[in-house]
Amino acid sequence: MAKRPSIIDGGHHEKAAHHAHTAGGHALHAREHSEEARKAKYQGTVVLWLVVDASGRPQQIRVQRALGMGLDEKAIEAVKQWKFDPARKDGQAVPVMINVEVNFRLY
């Protein structure tokens, strides 16, 4: 069984996001809403499916559960910046499929 990947570097989104691990994958609590969503006071969670490659980079990112109002795109932009500690099998880094939750909340 492969060890799950973990987030090791959130890239340039550290000021705009807070990372938290969840039972179902990884979560990003985003503070940067789209203008449309902010005006509508729209909140929620985007679920992304992706492959973490052997170098720890997210690949093949797809929206699993959409939120709309430009937030799906914001979620993808954020996750593309992440660097993961890749999954390992028998000591070797291996690609793995995961779900990522990106939570948008207005505070």
N, C-alpha and C positions, 0 to 999 in steps of 0.2 A: 504494500500500500504506500502511495506517495504522500509525503508530508505536504500539508497545505502551504501555499505561498502566503507571505505577509507583506504589508506595505512597509517599505523602508525609506522612501523618499517621495514626498508629495509634490516635488517640483516647485514651480512658481506660485502654486495655489495655497501655500501655507498660510498666508495672511487671510485668505478668503475661505478657508475650509478647516474643519476639524475632523480628523480621522478617528473612527471607532470600529473595533471588530464586533461582528454580530455572529450569531449562531449560523445564519444562512449564508454568510459570505463576509463582505466588508461593507462598511457604510461610510459615506461622506456627508457631513452636515454642511451644506453650502450656504454661504451668506450672500452670494452674488446671484440674485434673481435676474431674469430677463426684465426689461422695462415693462413689457406687457403684463407679466405675472405680478410684478410689484404694484402696478396701478390697480389690478383686479384683486389684490390681496390674496393671491392664489398660492397655496402651499401643497406639499405632498412628496411622494417618493417615486423616483424613476428607478427601475430595475434594469441593469445592463448585464448582458451575457458577454463573456470575453474569454480569450485564451491568454494566459500568462506564459510567454515563451521561456526557453531555457536561460535566457539572459535577464529575465525579470521584467520585460517590457510587455504592456498590454497589446494584444493583436486581435483582429477580427471582431471589433466591438460592435455589438448589436443591441438595440433596445428590446428588452424582454417585456417590460410593462411601461407604457408611455404615460406622460403627464401632460404634455402639450404646452402651449403658450411660450415656446422657445426654451423650456427647461430641459427637454430631452437633449437638445444640442449643447446646452451649458454643461450637462452631466458628462457627455462624451468628451467635451473639451477638457474638463477637469481630469477625468480618468486617463486620458492620453498622456498627461504629464506625470502620472504616477510611475514609480519604480518599485517593483516587488522583489522580495527575497524569493527566488523561484522554488517551486516544489522540488523535492528530491526523492529519488528512488534508488536504493542501493548506493547511496552517496553521490549519485550523478544528478545534476540539474535536468529536469524534464518539463516539457510543456504540460499545462493543465487547464481545464475549463473551469471557470468559476462564475458565480453571479455576484454583482456588486450593487448595493442599494445606495442611491444618492438622494439624501433627504434635503428638501428645500423648505426652510421655515422662516417666517418673518418674525422678528423679535421686537 
